[in-house]
């Protein structure tokens, strides 16, 4: 038996530093006691946070991609829950309510947990990460959900709904529930304030990196002709590519097409210059 901890290796010290600076997962629970309890469990789970760190090592440090770690999942969770609440306010019924006679609060649990767990597979590999996320999330859900849903069968149903919402965010995925569509759209909306500009700042000048750097702000509000309006503020017209090519792909087949208005607004009187020279 070791009485004192071993001196950590340089890599371990780096992990310890990252763990000590952990980001707390928060959102307005609005009277949802189970959501409050779920967030408390998430914030106390060291293994889960370490997986998010590993996701970012894969994405940013090894592949030069955008953030897929704690900041990303927190943003997606907040966007997803807000989007769901606006849809419900607009008269749209969540799938767990329609199919299982559960509550709106249960639909919030589905989208919050799916948002938090949707990219866990990035800790293993980018390729097929959506599928890898399923078996990593499965163990976590088996531990958490029986605490929230002790009724016979309830935890299993909720687990299935969360896992479906996770796999539905992949490219070409086909969400079959409102909740899965919400997570898919929320994931695509994490694009504001340079959230997608890591390759651009590293010197990768392409329509993907330039358009990502053009997005300033994303807001969700009650729509005029549909339940929800998504407003995206851009500083350069290149940002339209994010909507026309990338966001459109996520919206198509999400099941949310009838419920969303999507508008882009060019901020300021002049476009921001994003680069000076482009070479092939």
C-alpha positions as CSV (number, residue, x, y, z in Angstrom):
1,X,0.0,0.0,0.0
2,X,1.3,3.4,-1.0
3,X,1.1,5.9,1.9
4,X,1.8,9.0,-0.1
5,X,1.0,9.8,-3.7
6,X,3.7,9.3,-6.3
7,X,5.1,12.4,-8.0
8,X,3.0,13.0,-11.0
9,X,4.5,12.8,-14.5
10,X,4.5,16.0,-16.7
11,X,1.4,14.6,-18.4
12,X,-0.3,13.9,-15.1
13,X,0.4,17.4,-13.9
14,X,-1.1,18.8,-17.0
15,X,-4.2,16.7,-16.4
16,X,-4.3,17.8,-12.7
17,X,-4.2,21.5,-13.8
18,X,-7.0,20.9,-16.2
19,X,-9.1,19.1,-13.7
20,X,-8.5,21.8,-11.1
21,X,-9.8,24.5,-13.5
22,X,-13.0,22.5,-14.3
23,X,-16.0,24.3,-15.8
24,X,-19.2,23.9,-13.9
25,X,-22.2,22.9,-16.0
26,X,-25.1,25.3,-15.3
27,X,-28.4,26.4,-16.8
28,X,-31.7,27.8,-15.6
29,X,-33.5,24.8,-14.1
30,X,-36.8,26.7,-13.7
31,X,-38.3,24.4,-11.1
32,X,-37.0,21.2,-12.7
33,X,-35.8,19.3,-9.6
34,X,-34.6,16.3,-11.5
35,X,-32.6,18.5,-13.8
36,X,-31.0,20.2,-10.8
37,X,-30.1,16.8,-9.3
38,X,-28.7,15.6,-12.7
39,X,-26.5,18.7,-13.0
40,X,-25.2,18.2,-9.4
41,X,-24.2,14.6,-10.3
42,X,-22.6,15.7,-13.6
43,X,-20.5,18.4,-11.8
44,X,-19.3,15.9,-9.2
45,X,-18.2,13.3,-11.7
46,X,-14.4,13.3,-12.2
47,X,-14.4,10.6,-14.9
48,X,-16.9,12.5,-17.0
49,X,-14.9,15.7,-16.9
50,X,-11.7,13.8,-17.8
51,X,-13.5,12.4,-20.8
52,X,-14.4,16.0,-21.9
53,X,-10.7,16.9,-21.5
54,X,-9.7,13.9,-23.7
55,X,-12.3,15.0,-26.3
56,X,-10.5,18.4,-26.6
57,X,-7.1,16.8,-26.8
58,X,-8.3,14.7,-29.7
59,X,-10.1,17.6,-31.4
60,X,-7.8,20.6,-30.8
61,X,-4.3,19.3,-30.0
62,X,-4.2,16.2,-32.3
63,X,-6.5,17.2,-35.2
64,X,-6.5,21.0,-35.2
65,X,-10.2,21.1,-35.1
66,X,-12.7,23.2,-33.1
67,X,-13.5,22.8,-29.4
68,X,-15.4,19.6,-28.5
69,X,-14.8,19.8,-24.7
70,X,-16.5,21.3,-21.6
71,X,-17.2,24.7,-23.1
72,X,-18.8,23.3,-26.2
73,X,-21.1,20.9,-24.3
74,X,-22.1,23.6,-21.9
75,X,-23.1,25.9,-24.7
76,X,-24.9,23.2,-26.6
77,X,-26.8,22.2,-23.4
78,X,-28.0,25.7,-22.8
79,X,-29.0,26.2,-26.4
80,X,-30.8,22.9,-26.5
81,X,-32.8,23.5,-23.3
82,X,-33.7,27.0,-24.4
83,X,-34.7,25.8,-27.8
84,X,-36.9,23.1,-26.3
85,X,-38.6,25.5,-24.0
86,X,-39.3,27.9,-26.8
87,X,-40.8,25.1,-28.9
88,X,-43.0,24.0,-26.0
89,X,-44.1,27.6,-25.5
90,X,-45.1,27.7,-29.2
91,X,-47.3,24.6,-28.7
92,X,-44.9,21.9,-30.0
93,X,-45.2,18.6,-28.0
94,X,-42.0,16.7,-27.0
95,X,-41.8,13.1,-28.0
96,X,-41.5,11.7,-24.5
97,X,-44.7,13.5,-23.7
98,X,-46.5,12.2,-26.8
99,X,-45.2,8.6,-26.7
100,X,-44.8,7.9,-23.0
101,X,-47.0,10.4,-21.3
102,X,-44.0,11.8,-19.5
103,X,-43.6,15.5,-18.5
104,X,-42.0,18.5,-20.2
105,X,-39.4,18.4,-17.4
106,X,-38.4,14.9,-18.6
107,X,-37.9,16.1,-22.1
108,X,-35.5,18.8,-20.6
109,X,-33.6,15.9,-19.0
110,X,-33.3,14.1,-22.3
111,X,-31.9,17.1,-24.2
112,X,-29.6,18.3,-21.4
113,X,-28.0,14.9,-20.9
114,X,-27.7,14.2,-24.7
115,X,-26.1,17.6,-25.2
116,X,-23.6,16.9,-22.4
117,X,-22.7,13.4,-23.6
118,X,-23.1,13.8,-27.4
119,X,-19.4,14.1,-28.2
120,X,-17.9,11.8,-25.6
121,X,-16.7,9.5,-28.4
122,X,-14.2,12.2,-29.5
123,X,-12.1,11.0,-26.5
124,X,-11.5,7.8,-28.6
125,X,-11.5,9.0,-32.2
126,X,-13.1,11.5,-34.5
127,X,-14.1,8.9,-36.9
128,X,-17.5,7.3,-35.8
129,X,-17.3,9.4,-32.6
130,X,-21.1,9.6,-32.5
131,X,-21.3,5.8,-32.2
132,X,-18.5,5.7,-29.6
133,X,-20.4,8.3,-27.6
134,X,-23.2,5.8,-27.2
135,X,-21.4,3.2,-25.2
136,X,-19.6,5.8,-23.1
137,X,-22.8,7.5,-22.3
138,X,-24.6,4.2,-21.6
139,X,-22.5,3.5,-18.5
140,X,-23.0,7.0,-17.2
141,X,-26.7,6.9,-17.8
142,X,-27.1,3.5,-16.1
143,X,-25.5,5.1,-13.0
144,X,-27.4,8.4,-13.1
145,X,-30.9,7.7,-14.3
146,X,-32.1,5.2,-11.7
147,X,-31.4,7.9,-9.1
148,X,-33.8,10.2,-11.0
149,X,-36.3,7.6,-12.1
150,X,-36.8,4.8,-9.6
151,X,-40.1,3.8,-11.2
152,X,-40.0,0.4,-13.0
153,X,-38.8,0.8,-16.6
154,X,-38.6,4.6,-16.5
155,X,-34.8,4.8,-16.4
156,X,-34.5,2.4,-19.3
157,X,-36.9,4.5,-21.4
158,X,-35.1,7.7,-20.6
159,X,-31.8,6.1,-21.4
160,X,-33.1,5.0,-24.8
161,X,-34.3,8.6,-25.5
162,X,-31.0,10.2,-24.5
163,X,-29.0,7.7,-26.6
164,X,-31.2,8.3,-29.6
165,X,-30.7,12.1,-29.3
166,X,-26.9,11.5,-29.2
167,X,-26.7,9.4,-32.4
168,X,-29.1,11.7,-34.1
169,X,-26.6,14.6,-34.2
170,X,-24.2,12.8,-36.7
171,X,-24.0,13.9,-40.3
172,X,-26.7,12.1,-42.2
173,X,-28.4,11.2,-38.9
174,X,-32.2,11.0,-38.9
175,X,-33.7,12.2,-35.6
176,X,-37.0,10.5,-34.9
177,X,-37.9,12.6,-31.8
178,X,-38.3,16.3,-31.2
179,X,-35.6,16.1,-28.5
180,X,-33.1,14.5,-30.9
181,X,-33.8,17.3,-33.4
182,X,-33.3,19.9,-30.7
183,X,-29.8,18.5,-29.8
184,X,-28.8,18.3,-33.5
185,X,-29.7,21.9,-34.1
186,X,-28.2,23.2,-30.8
187,X,-24.9,21.5,-31.6
188,X,-24.8,23.2,-35.0
189,X,-25.5,26.6,-33.4
190,X,-22.3,26.7,-31.3
191,X,-20.7,29.0,-33.7
192,X,-20.7,32.5,-32.1
193,X,-17.8,34.7,-31.0
194,X,-15.1,32.7,-32.7
195,X,-16.1,29.4,-31.3
196,X,-15.3,27.8,-34.6
197,X,-12.2,29.9,-35.5
198,X,-9.4,27.7,-34.2
199,X,-8.3,26.5,-37.7
200,X,-8.6,30.1,-39.0
201,X,-6.3,31.5,-36.3
202,X,-3.8,28.7,-37.0
203,X,-3.5,30.0,-40.5
204,X,-6.0,27.9,-42.4
205,X,-7.7,30.3,-44.8
206,X,-10.7,28.6,-46.5
207,X,-14.3,29.3,-46.9
208,X,-14.9,27.1,-43.8
209,X,-12.5,28.9,-41.5
210,X,-13.3,32.4,-42.8
211,X,-17.1,31.9,-42.6
212,X,-16.7,30.5,-39.1
213,X,-14.7,33.6,-38.0
214,X,-17.5,35.8,-39.4
215,X,-20.2,34.7,-36.9
216,X,-20.6,37.2,-34.0
217,X,-23.7,36.1,-32.1
218,X,-26.5,33.6,-32.1
219,X,-29.8,34.3,-30.3
220,X,-32.9,32.3,-29.8
221,X,-36.3,34.0,-29.4
222,X,-40.0,33.6,-30.0
223,X,-40.6,33.6,-33.8
224,X,-43.0,35.8,-35.7
225,X,-44.5,33.1,-38.0
226,X,-43.1,30.0,-36.4
227,X,-42.4,29.1,-32.7
228,X,-38.7,29.9,-32.7
229,X,-36.6,32.5,-34.5
230,X,-32.8,31.9,-34.7
231,X,-31.0,35.1,-35.4
232,X,-27.3,34.9,-36.4
233,X,-25.2,38.1,-36.4
234,X,-22.3,38.1,-38.8
235,X,-19.5,40.6,-39.4
236,X,-18.8,39.6,-42.9
237,X,-21.0,38.2,-45.7
238,X,-18.8,35.1,-45.8
239,X,-20.7,34.0,-42.7
240,X,-23.7,33.2,-44.9
241,X,-21.7,30.0,-45.9
242,X,-22.1,28.7,-42.4
243,X,-25.8,28.9,-42.8
244,X,-26.3,28.0,-46.4
245,X,-24.0,25.0,-46.5
246,X,-23.3,23.9,-42.9
247,X,-26.3,24.8,-40.8
248,X,-28.7,23.9,-43.6
249,X,-27.3,20.3,-43.6
250,X,-28.1,20.0,-39.9
251,X,-31.5,21.5,-40.2
252,X,-32.5,19.3,-43.1
253,X,-33.9,16.1,-41.7
254,X,-33.9,17.3,-38.1
255,X,-37.7,17.4,-37.9
256,X,-37.6,21.0,-36.7
257,X,-37.9,22.6,-40.1
258,X,-41.6,23.6,-39.6
259,X,-40.8,25.3,-36.3
260,X,-37.8,27.5,-37.0
261,X,-37.2,30.9,-38.6
262,X,-33.5,31.4,-39.4
263,X,-32.3,34.9,-40.3
264,X,-28.8,36.3,-40.6
265,X,-28.0,40.0,-40.0
266,X,-24.8,41.8,-41.1
267,X,-23.5,43.8,-38.1
268,X,-22.3,47.3,-38.6
269,X,-22.1,49.5,-41.7
270,X,-19.0,47.9,-43.1
271,X,-17.8,44.4,-43.3
272,X,-14.9,43.2,-41.2
273,X,-11.8,42.3,-43.1
274,X,-10.9,38.7,-42.1
275,X,-7.8,38.1,-44.2
276,X,-5.5,40.0,-46.5
277,X,-4.1,37.4,-48.9
278,X,-5.1,34.0,-50.1
279,X,-2.7,31.6,-51.9
280,X,-3.4,28.2,-53.5
